[in-house]
Amino acid sequence: MSKRIKAGVEPQPGQPIGLRVLGEYLNLSPATISLVLNNAPGVRSIPQETRNRVIEAAAKFDYRPSFYARSLRKRQTFTIGVLVPELSDSYATQVLAGVEEFLIEEGYFYLTVSHRRKPDLIEEYPRLLMDRSVEGFILIDTILEKGFNLPTVVVAGHKRIEGATNVVLDQRRAAELALRHLHQLGHRRIAMMRGGSHSSDADDRWECLMTVARELKITVPPELTVQLRLKASTPELGYVPAKELLERGVDFSALVCYNDISAIGATRALADHGLRVPKDVSVVGFDDIQGASFHNPSLTTIRQPLVEMGQVAARILLQRIRGQATFPDIVPIHPELVIRESTSPPGPRRARAKRS
């Protein structure tokens, strides 16, 4: 004969449901209920029948553990801070998707701020996030000048900052993939866009492109280079410098853009100039954002595994917070060449100024 369980006190309508109320209803101690709901190490000593009763009662009354109580008990907030240039930026959103995917599985929450590359906000936001007791930081495409007193992971960071781990793409390999692809197609007059100083990848990517160009004996004179100046995350970023390049009247059969957004803008500038991609000018992007394959023509680009980079950053950060592992200053990520419709062997025509 099964043991009869003494009836408890039914909660009143609208009464907040906590461990004490559940304990009165189940005739169990709050400690026992907490062990069951948190699946704590000592839960196996509790009979399965009792565990089932606790779970059923928690579901019946829609009991939700107190976040603040959990934080105080574990001395953690289970929250990290994430800094991005702009939330609308395709690069940042894909990295964030990877960060979020990993954190959800680990029971962590994140607070995101968009600094729009303003130095004062890059300095102020971390302080505001620390006031909200974040346990660590992930910075995405954000130039970090000094470290924090919390574990930090920087995606696309190139400065060695004490206490920070940099998750970076192998820019040398990326440059090789882009330029060797164009070289093998027969391109020799290759124009190039250099990223703005506000972008953390700009200098490293440019130096790697120049190094590989020298190895391939590709001459890159100043008139075939343009500098990105806008801080926008729209195609205008590449439209303006491509237009400047075309107005110089120099011949080139291919254009290596700083990223996919600038490549989309550059393609439009070429079209406005009466040139076709890739028949007249081949265009190579960088990043492989979600819209790259749907652009017309679809973009040949260097793929950064952006979602994976976000997952790696989040995993490293939590391991550092928990003291589970140590990491080198730099964690490299490998790029991939994705060949689509925007590149082909050079045609008989070269890019030059439109004549009226």
C-alpha positions, 0 to 999 in steps of 0.5 A, a space after each residue: 500500500 502506497 504512503 498517503 501524502 498529506 494535503 498541503 495549503 493551496 495557493 490563493 489566486 494571484 498569490 506570488 509563487 515562490 519556494 515557500 508557497 510550493 513547500 506549503 502546498 507540497 508539504 516539503 521543505 523549500 530546500 528539497 524543492 530547490 534541489 529538484 528544480 535546479 537538478 542539484 547534485 544531491 537530487 538523487 537522494 530524493 525519491 522519484 515520486 517526490 521529484 515528479 510531484 515537485 515538477 508537476 506543481 511547478 508547472 501547475 502554478 507556473 513557478 519561475 525561479 528568481 533570477 536575483 536569488 540565483 545570482 546571489 546564490 552563485 554570485 553570478 549575473 549570467 550576463 555579458 556585454 556585447 559592443 558592436 558598431 551598428 546593430 543593422 550591420 550585416 557583419 555584426 548581426 551574423 556574428 551576434 547570431 552565433 554569440 546568441 546561439 551559444 549563450 542561450 544553450 549555456 543559460 546566459 543573457 547578453 546586453 548589446 550596445 551600438 557605439 557607431 564607432 564614436 570613441 567616447 561611446 566605446 569608452 563609456 559603454 563598457 563602464 555602463 555595462 559593468 555597472 549592470 554587473 556583466 561578467 565579461 565582454 565580447 567586442 565585434 569589429 571594435 578597436 580596443 585601446 585598453 583592457 578591462 578588469 573582466 574577461 574579454 574576447 574581441 572578434 576581428 581585433 588585432 591589437 594585443 591587449 592584456 586580458 583580451 583574446 582576439 578571434 581573427 580571420 587569417 587575413 594573409 590566407 584571405 588575400 591569397 585566395 582573392 588575388 590568386 583567383 583573379 590572377 588565375 583568371 588572367 587579371 593583372 590591372 587590379 584596383 583595390 579598396 582600403 578600409 577606413 581607419 575606424 575598421 579593426 581589420 583595415 590595416 592588417 587586410 591591406 598589408 596582406 593584400 600588398 604582400 600577396 600582390 608583390 609575390 604574384 608580381 601584381 603592380 598596384 600603383 596609387 591610381 588603382 587604390 582608393 580609401 574608404 572614408 564613410 562610416 556607413 554600413 550601406 552600399 554608399 560605402 563603396 559607391 563613392 570610392 568606386 566613382 572616384 576611381 572611375 573618374 580618374 580614367 585609369 584602366 583596370 579589369 578587376 576590383 577587390 572591395 573591402 567588404 560585400 557592402 562596399 562591393 554592392 555599392 561599387 557594382 552600382 557605380 560601375 553600372 552607372 558608368 556604363 560598365 558591366 560586371 563581370 564582363 567589363 570589370 570583375 568584382 570581389 567582395 569580403 565577408 559573404 554576408 547573407 545578401 551576397 548570393 542574392 545580389 545581381 550578379 551574385 558576389 564572388 567573395 571571401 567567406 568569413 564563417 561569421 556565425 561560427 566566429 560568434 560561437 567561438 567568441 562566446 565559448 572562449 568567454 564563458 570558459 574564461 569566466 569559469 576559469 576552465 581554460 587559458 587561451 593564446 592572445 590570438 585564435 585564428 579562423 580560416 577563410 574560404 573563397 566562394 566563386 559566384 557570378 561577379 568574376 570572370 576572365 578579363 574581356 577586351 574592354 577596360 574600366 575607364 572614364 565615361 566620355 560624354 
